Amino acid sequence: MNRQTRLQALSAFLKSQRAKILPQAAGLPAGTRRRTPGLRREEVAQLAGVSTTWYTWLEQGRDIKVSASVLDCIAAALQLTVDERKYLFALALETGPGASARLKEEQPQINASLRRILQELRFCPTIISDRRCQIVGWNPAASHVFLDFEQIAPEERNMIRLLFTRKEFRRLAVNWVHFVRGFLAIFRAYYGQYVEDEWYEQFLEEMRGVHPDFDGLWRQSEVSSAPEVVIEFRHAKAGKMLFHLTSLQVQGNADLRCSIYTPDPESPTEYKLKKLMDSQ
């Protein structure tokens, strides 16, 4: 991501976060003449202890000097989560790994121990993806619940792309938008971490051009390195299934993520999954 693109991303993020905060939640009077939702720029500046002009320039994406201490104040004023704060710092201070620390372009290799884990999680659909949300590993349970990833060309096995292009995913998730937002939040966390990798901007441009509903969801600017959510699926053969999604970082040279869908213990999901797998 070049400098101008990074500053534009910072601008969009600050605007979206400011719009999410009600004045009352920030200890400010609601007022009666607000043209836009959320806080005004001058209110954020007041809460952060900076000048309105300086904050306006920051939100406009101007190339100005920024310090970590001031960013701490901005993060507090905007009530950012830990992941959102990391994203802010990455964009404002360009604190990504840098060119020397970038991962190699070839597909990361899954070692024997990780393959064993995939095998042991027999009735927990599990997907392993890289920092670009490219799917590099999965277990049979994932193929039964989602789709047969083996039938998809390796270069097309991107989770974000598949969510928008494959009708199987749109039919599967009861709340497809909620399902997609979780993955986009993870993707944005990577996007901020690897600020120098131009692949992300190219991918985002592709998604905006091909999928009209992508941009609106992306503009919500949600950030999460590991969301834990309960997801309801309506499987074509198994019917209603409830899973708890747990997302884990895999330690090592490759920046891999292990997404585990654990059947809800209070539902017949595991029984349905076993029956589904036994019948095929």
URVEN-V267238 format. One record per residue. N is the residue number from 0. D_CENTER is the distance of its C-alpha to the mean C-alpha in whole Angstrom. Layout:
n: [N/N]
d_center: [D_CENTER/D_CENTER]
This chain:
n: [0/1/2/3/4/5/6/7/8/9/10/11/12/13/14/15/16/17/18/19/20/21/22/23/24/25/26/27/28/29/30/31/32/33/34/35/36/37/38/39/40/41/42/43/44/45/46/47/48/49/50/51/52/53/54/55/56/57/58/59/60/61/62/63/64/65/66/67/68/69/70/71/72/73/74/75/76/77/78/79/80/81/82/83/84/85/86/87/88/89/90/91/92/93/94/95/96/97/98/99/100/101/102/103/104/105/106/107/108/109/110/111/112/113/114/115/116/117/118/119/120/121/122/123/124/125/126/127/128/129/130/131/132/133/134/135/136/137/138/139/140/141/142/143/144/145/146/147/148/149/150/151/152/153/154/155/156/157/158/159/160/161/162/163/164/165/166/167/168/169/170/171/172/173/174/175/176/177/178/179/180/181/182/183/184/185/186/187/188/189/190/191/192/193/194/195/196/197/198/199/200/201/202/203/204/205/206/207/208/209/210/211/212/213/214/215/216/217/218/219/220/221/222/223/224/225/226/227/228/229/230/231/232/233/234/235/236/237/238/239/240/241/242/243/244/245/246/247/248/249/250/251/252/253/254/255/256/257/258/259/260/261/262/263/264/265/266/267/268/269/270/271/272/273/274/275/276/277/278/279]
d_center: [17/21/22/22/19/17/19/18/15/16/18/16/14/17/18/15/15/19/19/18/21/24/27/28/25/26/30/31/33/31/34/35/34/31/30/26/24/23/25/27/26/29/28/25/28/30/28/27/30/30/32/31/31/29/26/27/27/24/22/24/22/26/26/28/28/26/26/24/26/26/22/22/24/22/19/22/23/19/19/15/14/14/10/11/14/13/11/14/17/15/16/19/20/19/18/17/18/21/22/24/21/19/19/22/21/22/20/20/23/22/25/28/26/23/25/27/24/23/26/27/24/26/25/21/19/17/15/15/13/13/11/10/9/13/15/18/19/19/22/25/23/20/22/24/21/19/21/23/21/24/25/23/23/21/20/19/17/13/11/9/13/15/13/15/18/19/21/21/17/18/21/20/17/19/17/15/13/12/11/9/7/6/4/3/2/2/4/5/6/7/9/10/12/13/15/18/16/17/16/13/15/17/14/13/17/17/15/16/20/19/17/19/16/13/14/14/11/9/12/11/9/7/6/6/7/8/8/12/13/16/16/19/20/23/24/27/29/28/27/25/23/21/19/17/14/14/11/13/14/17/19/21/21/18/15/14/12/14/13/16/17/20/22/23/26/28/27/29/26/27/30/29/27/30/32/30/30/34/34/33]
